Amino acid sequence: MENLPVSVLEKICIPTDDILQRVDAQLGEALSKLGRKIVVLDDDPTGVQTVHDVSVYTSWDKESLRSGFAERNSLFFILTNSRGFSSEETRKAHKEIAQNICEISKEMSKDFVLISRSDSTLRGHFPLETSVLRETVENLSNKRYDGEILFPFFKEGGRFTIGNVHYVREGDELVPAAQTEFAKDKSFGYTKSHMGEYVEEKTGGAYKKNDCVYISLDDLRAVNTEEITRQLMSVKDFGKVIVNAMDYFDVKVFAVSYIQAALSGREFMFRSAAALTKVLGGVPDKPLLTRDELIDPQNRYGGIVLIGSHVHKTTQQFEALRNSNCRLRFVEFNQHRVLEDGGLADEVEKVVKKTEECISNGVNAIVYTRRERLDLDTGDKDAQLRISVEISDAVAEIIGKLSVRPSFVVAKGGITSSDVGTKALRVKKATVMGQIRPGIPVWMIGPESKFPKMPYVIFPGNVGGVETLREIVDLLSAKWIVNA
């Protein structure tokens, strides 16, 4: 399967302004009729990378769900962090989540739509998560799911589905997803870029490529909502629907068609990246966040950047950060000491001491895991995941043990950012302020947390350009420490 030039994104017919306005009007009307609470189950904290002024709950207990259902917003997020779970942990969590959602939905007389938000590079517990959700919801309610909609498009991160093939932008090319480093993930690897073939591979042949329903770019660009709705109405037995998309316009047209099918009695679950949540949630655009919105001008402490991700893009961004004009100190965390008895605990103590010295003196601490990956010589995916979680817990503990309040926290990597948010910062509920750079969200963490009302930047490992991390650190750093 060949790479495509990025220029292909400019060649497809761009809708005129009058068509754009007409689709926006249709979408607004459709959303007003849907009348359901949209519950987004996020397998790591990066799924809020397209929204703002939306709540994220780090627990799926009934109290949290009750609060989410009671909000005026049409959607809320539940952080499951299931990408850091074993298969059995994932099964147990999603069964409990579905049970609680069904109970609160019935209690509050409010119907719901489930979005299983996962990685735009196709990593995660698929089809396990949505299969468990379907089985549990159908056992506890009158819902009967006709289909599952796969929608991995994420423009901000350079993820596009074209001709039923999912692509990842790398420089000036669009690379079929299965040919990227993400597809070689030790826990969630795959070999197929064609979404129908990906479904067949991941489901072990239970759902065939030729049985999937494909929503074409031609119909989306022609605003052929009747045909798309007809396709959706034909789906049954939890059949898989593949949506092609190159722009948010495509998401909007599909959303109108989906709502028409939903209002006609069809029931669907979503497995999607972050773009769909913004559109179905009716979240408007918002400018990127500024320093004035994030940092107290009187704050003279340094911040901390915690780098756990090991994807190539993160390493490039890490090296580019060395060119920052801010006062930085690079502190290595040697995760390979997990193989020593008590090695990680000792490493945490050493790193915490150095980090606190930096922050107190107005220096930004750049704490990074040793760049050589630690991969076990085993085919046991759960064993590899367990050691990754043990390391991530130790990395997060660096934040948890800080006695000095930093001016900001940036966490790089999905599992890293989840553990920092839930375990180290002890966040129960956060509000998404918006994005500091495209696809990079910022939480304002709640009063119950370790550092109340502090901006927490959640930087996915696979998002941004080479200079993006440096730009963020420069933006957040106090002017008085720049060029020091």
C-alpha positions in Angstrom: 0.0 0.0 0.0 1.5 3.3 -1.1 2.0 6.6 0.7 0.0 9.6 -0.5 1.4 13.1 -0.9 -0.1 15.6 1.5 -1.3 17.6 -1.5 -4.1 15.1 -1.9 -5.8 16.8 0.9 -6.1 20.0 -1.2 -7.4 18.2 -4.4 -10.7 17.1 -3.1 -13.6 19.4 -3.9 -14.0 22.0 -1.2 -17.6 23.0 -0.5 -18.7 26.5 -1.2 -19.6 28.9 1.7 -23.4 28.5 1.0 -23.1 24.7 1.3 -21.0 25.0 4.5 -23.6 27.2 6.0 -26.4 24.9 4.9 -24.8 21.9 6.5 -24.1 23.8 9.7 -27.8 24.8 9.9 -28.8 21.1 9.3 -26.5 19.9 11.9 -27.7 22.4 14.5 -31.3 21.4 13.8 -30.5 17.7 14.0 -28.6 18.0 17.3 -31.5 19.9 18.8 -33.7 16.9 18.0 -31.4 14.2 19.2 -32.1 14.8 22.9 -29.6 12.3 24.3 -26.7 12.6 26.7 -23.5 11.8 24.9 -21.2 9.8 27.1 -17.6 9.6 25.9 -15.5 6.8 27.4 -11.9 8.0 26.9 -9.2 5.3 27.1 -6.6 8.0 27.9 -6.9 11.7 28.7 -6.0 12.9 25.2 -9.5 12.5 23.9 -10.6 16.0 24.9 -8.2 17.4 22.4 -10.9 19.0 20.3 -13.3 20.4 22.9 -13.6 23.1 25.6 -15.8 23.9 28.5 -16.6 20.2 28.9 -16.3 18.1 32.1 -14.0 15.1 32.5 -14.7 12.7 35.3 -11.9 10.4 36.4 -14.3 7.9 38.0 -17.4 6.1 36.6 -19.1 5.7 40.0 -22.8 6.5 40.1 -22.2 9.9 41.7 -20.0 11.0 38.9 -22.3 9.7 36.3 -25.3 11.4 38.0 -23.4 14.7 37.8 -22.6 14.2 34.2 -26.1 13.4 33.2 -27.4 16.4 35.1 -25.1 18.9 33.3 -26.5 21.3 30.8 -23.9 20.3 28.3 -25.0 17.6 25.9 -21.8 15.5 26.5 -19.3 14.7 29.2 -16.2 12.5 29.3 -15.3 9.6 31.6 -11.5 8.8 31.7 -11.2 5.1 31.8 -7.5 4.9 31.1 -8.2 1.4 29.7 -5.3 1.6 27.3 -3.2 0.9 30.4 -5.4 -2.0 31.4 -5.1 -5.7 30.8 -7.8 -7.4 28.8 -9.5 -8.7 31.9 -9.3 -5.3 33.7 -10.8 -3.7 30.6 -13.7 -6.2 30.5 -14.5 -5.7 34.1 -14.3 -1.9 33.9 -16.5 -1.6 30.8 -19.1 -3.9 32.3 -19.3 -1.8 35.4 -19.4 1.4 33.4 -22.3 0.2 31.2 -24.2 -1.1 34.3 -23.9 2.3 36.0 -24.8 4.3 32.9 -27.9 2.2 32.4 -29.0 2.7 36.0 -28.4 6.4 36.0 -30.1 6.8 32.6 -33.2 5.1 33.8 -33.1 7.0 37.1 -32.9 10.4 35.3 -35.1 9.4 32.4 -32.4 10.4 29.9 -31.4 8.4 26.9 -27.7 8.2 25.9 -25.3 7.7 23.1 -22.0 5.9 23.8 -18.7 6.9 22.2 -15.7 4.7 22.8 -13.0 7.3 22.2 -9.7 5.8 21.4 -6.4 6.3 19.5 -6.5 7.9 16.1 -3.7 5.5 15.1 -5.9 2.5 15.9 -4.3 1.3 19.1 -6.5 0.1 22.0 -8.8 -2.7 23.2 -10.8 -3.2 20.1 -13.2 -5.0 19.7 -13.3 -5.9 23.4 -14.5 -2.6 24.8 -17.4 -2.0 22.5 -18.4 -5.7 22.6 -18.6 -5.6 26.4 -20.5 -2.4 26.3 -23.0 -3.7 23.8 -23.6 -7.0 25.7 -24.1 -5.2 29.0 -26.3 -2.5 27.8 -28.5 -4.9 25.8 -28.9 -7.1 28.9 -29.9 -4.2 31.1 -32.1 -2.1 28.8 -34.4 -2.2 25.8 -31.6 -0.9 23.6 -30.5 -3.2 20.7 -27.5 -2.0 18.8 -27.8 -2.3 15.0 -24.2 -1.3 14.3 -20.8 0.1 15.4 -19.4 3.1 13.6 -15.6 3.3 13.3 -14.5 6.9 12.8 -10.7 7.4 13.4 -10.4 10.7 11.5 -8.6 13.4 13.5 -7.5 16.4 11.5 -5.5 18.1 14.2 -3.3 15.0 14.5 -3.0 14.4 10.8 -5.2 11.2 10.6 -7.3 10.8 7.5 -9.4 7.9 6.1 -9.4 8.0 2.3 -10.7 5.2 0.1 -11.3 3.1 3.2 -7.6 3.2 4.1 -6.5 5.0 7.3 -3.5 7.3 7.0 -1.1 9.0 9.4 0.6 12.2 8.3 4.4 12.1 8.5 6.0 15.2 7.1 4.9 15.7 3.5 3.3 12.3 3.2 0.3 10.3 4.3 1.5 6.9 5.4 -0.9 3.9 5.7 -1.4 3.4 9.4 -0.2 -0.2 9.5 3.2 1.0 8.1 3.8 3.4 11.0 5.5 2.7 14.3 2.1 2.8 16.0 1.1 -0.4 14.4 4.1 -2.2 15.9 2.8 -1.4 19.4 3.7 -4.4 21.7 0.2 -4.5 23.2 -2.1 -3.3 20.4 -0.3 -3.9 17.1 -2.0 -4.6 13.8 -1.0 -5.2 10.2 -3.9 -3.8 8.1 -4.5 -0.2 7.0 -7.7 -0.8 5.1 -10.3 -0.3 7.8 -12.4 -3.3 6.6 -9.3 -5.5 6.8 -8.4 -4.0 10.1 -11.9 -5.0 11.5 -11.5 -8.5 10.1 -8.0 -8.8 11.6 -9.0 -7.5 15.0 -12.2 -9.5 15.3 -10.5 -12.7 14.2 -12.8 -12.9 11.2 -16.0 -12.5 13.1 -16.7 -9.4 11.0 -15.6 -9.6 7.4 -14.1 -6.8 5.2 -16.8 -7.3 2.6 -19.6 -7.1 5.1 -18.6 -3.7 6.4 -20.6 -0.7 5.3 -18.4 2.1 3.8 -19.4 5.8 3.9 -17.7 7.4 0.9 -16.1 10.8 0.5 -18.1 11.3 -2.7 -21.4 11.0 -0.8 -20.2 13.1 2.1 -18.9 15.9 -0.2 -22.1 15.8 -2.2 -24.1 16.1 1.0 -26.0 13.0 0.0 -27.5 12.5 3.4 -30.4 10.5 2.1 -28.0 7.8 0.7 -25.8 7.8 3.8 -28.9 7.4 6.0 -30.1 4.6 3.8 -26.8 2.8 4.3 -27.1 3.2 8.0 -30.6 1.9 8.0 -29.4 -1.3 6.4 -26.9 -2.2 9.1 -27.9 -5.0 11.5 -26.3 -7.4 14.1 -23.7 -4.9 15.3 -22.3 -4.6 11.8 -19.3 -2.3 11.2 -19.6 1.1 9.5 -16.4 2.7 8.2 -16.5 6.4 7.7 -14.1 8.1 5.3 -13.1 11.7 6.2 -10.6 14.3 5.3 -12.2 17.4 6.9 -14.6 18.4 9.6 -17.1 19.0 6.9 -17.3 15.3 6.3 -17.9 14.7 10.0 -20.8 17.2 10.0 -22.5 15.7 7.0 -22.2 12.2 8.5 -23.5 13.5 11.9 -26.7 14.8 10.2 -27.2 11.4 8.5 -26.5 9.5 11.7 -29.1 11.5 13.6 -31.7 11.0 10.9 -31.1 7.2 11.3 -31.2 7.4 15.1 -34.4 9.4 15.1 -35.8 6.6 12.8 -35.1 4.1 15.5 -31.7 2.8 14.6 -29.2 2.3 17.4 -25.4 2.7 17.0 -22.3 2.8 19.2 -19.2 4.7 18.1 -15.5 3.8 18.2 -13.9 7.0 17.2 -11.1 9.5 17.6 -11.6 13.0 18.9 -13.1 14.8 16.0 -16.5 13.2 16.2 -17.0 14.2 19.9 -16.6 17.8 19.0 -19.2 17.7 16.3 -21.8 15.5 18.0 -21.4 17.5 21.2 -22.0 20.8 19.3 -18.8 22.3 20.6 -17.9 25.5 18.7 -14.4 26.5 17.6 -12.3 28.4 20.1 -8.9 30.1 19.6 -5.8 28.5 21.1 -5.2 29.3 24.8 -2.8 32.1 25.7 -0.4 32.4 28.5 -2.6 35.0 30.2 -5.4 32.5 30.4 -3.1 29.9 32.0 -0.5 31.3 34.2 -0.6 33.6 37.3 1.7 36.6 36.3 3.0 36.7 39.9 4.2 33.1 39.8 8.0 32.9 39.9 8.3 29.2 40.2 9.4 26.9 37.4 7.2 24.3 35.8 7.7 20.6 35.1 7.5 18.7 31.9 7.2 14.9 32.3 8.0 12.9 29.2 7.0 9.3 29.2 6.1 8.5 25.6 8.7 6.8 23.5 7.3 7.2 20.0 9.8 8.8 17.5 7.8 12.0 17.3 8.2 12.6 21.1 11.9 12.0 21.0 12.2 14.5 18.2 10.2 17.1 20.2 12.3 16.3 23.2 15.5 17.0 21.4 14.1 20.3 19.9 13.2 21.4 23.4 17.0 21.7 24.1 16.9 24.8 21.9 14.5 26.7 24.2 15.6 30.1 25.5 14.1 29.3 28.9 16.0 28.1 31.9 15.8 24.4 31.7 17.3 21.4 33.5 17.0 18.0 32.0 16.6 15.2 34.5 16.7 11.6 33.4 14.5 9.0 35.0 16.0 5.5 34.4 13.0 3.2 34.0 15.3 0.3 33.3 15.8 0.1 37.1 12.4 -1.6 37.2 14.5 -4.8 36.9 16.2 -4.1 40.2 14.7 -4.8 43.6 13.6 -1.3 44.9 15.3 0.3 41.9 12.3 2.4 40.8 11.6 3.7 44.3 15.2 4.9 44.6 15.1 6.5 41.2 11.9 8.4 42.1 13.5 9.9 45.3 16.6 11.1 43.4 14.5 12.7 40.6 12.1 14.4 43.0 14.9 16.0 44.9 16.4 17.4 41.7 13.0 18.5 40.4 12.1 20.4 43.5 15.4 22.3 43.4 14.6 23.4 39.8 11.1 24.5 40.5 12.0 26.5 43.6 14.7 28.4 41.7 12.4 29.3 38.8 13.9 26.6 36.5 11.7 24.4 34.4 12.4 20.7 35.2 12.3 18.5 32.1 12.0 15.0 33.5 12.3 12.3 30.8 12.4 8.6 30.8 15.6 7.0 29.4 15.1 7.0 25.7 15.9 3.4 25.1 12.7 1.4 25.4 12.5 -1.5 27.8 10.7 -4.3 25.9 10.4 -7.7 27.5 11.6 -10.7 25.5 8.2 -12.3 25.5 5.1 -12.6 23.4 2.9 -12.0 26.4 1.2 -8.7 25.6 -0.3 -8.4 29.1 3.1 -8.9 30.7 4.5 -6.1 28.6 1.6 -3.9 29.6 2.1 -4.7 33.3 5.7 -3.6 33.3 4.7 -0.4 31.3 2.1 0.4 33.9 4.6 -0.2 36.8 7.0 2.3 35.1 4.2 4.8 34.4 3.1 4.6 38.1 6.6 5.4 39.2 6.9 8.3 36.7 3.6 9.8 37.9 4.8 9.4 41.5 7.4 12.1 40.8 4.5 14.6 40.6 2.7 13.0 43.5 5.7 13.5 45.8 6.4 17.1 45.0 6.2 19.4 48.0 6.7 22.6 45.8 3.8 23.8 43.6 5.0 24.2 40.0 3.6 26.9 37.8 2.4 24.3 35.3 2.6 20.6 34.6 3.0 19.2 31.1 2.7 15.4 30.7 3.8 13.8 27.4 2.2 10.5 26.5 -1.3 9.0 27.0 -0.7 6.6 29.9 1.7 9.0 31.5 -0.8 11.9 31.4 -3.6 9.7 32.8 -1.6 8.5 35.7 -0.4 12.0 36.5 -3.9 13.3 36.5 -5.6 10.6 38.5 -2.9 9.2 40.8 -0.5 12.1 41.3 -2.7 15.1 41.0 -5.7 13.2 42.4 -8.2 14.9 40.0 -11.8 13.7 40.4 -13.3 16.2 37.9 -11.6 18.6 35.6 -12.8 21.2 33.1 -11.3 21.3 29.6 -10.2 24.8 29.1 -9.4 24.3 25.4 -6.2 23.6 23.5 -2.7 25.2 23.8 -1.8 23.9 20.4 -4.0 21.9 17.9 -4.8 18.6 19.4 -3.2 19.3 22.8 -5.7 19.9 25.6 -5.4 21.7 28.9 -7.4 20.8 32.0 -8.1 23.2 34.8 -8.0 20.8 37.7 -10.6 20.9 40.5 -10.3 22.0 44.1 -9.9 18.5 45.4 -6.6 18.0 43.6 -3.1 18.2 44.8 -2.5 21.6 43.1 -6.0 23.2 42.8 -6.7 25.4 39.8 -3.5 24.7 38.1 -3.3 24.3 34.3 -2.4 20.7 33.3 -1.3 20.3 29.7 -2.0 16.8 28.3 0.3 16.3 25.4 -0.3 13.1 23.4 2.8 11.2 22.3 1.8 11.1 18.7 0.6 14.7 18.1 2.3 18.0 17.1 5.3 19.0 15.0 9.0 18.8 16.0 8.9 22.3 17.6 5.6 22.0 19.4 6.8 21.0 22.8 9.4 23.8 22.8 6.7 26.3 21.8 4.5 25.2 24.6 7.3 25.4 27.2 8.3 28.8 26.0 4.7 30.0 26.1 4.1 28.8 29.7 7.4 30.0 31.1 7.5 33.3 33.0 9.0 36.1 31.0 11.5 36.8 33.7 13.3 33.5 33.3 13.5 33.6 29.5 17.0 34.3 28.1 18.4 34.1 31.7 
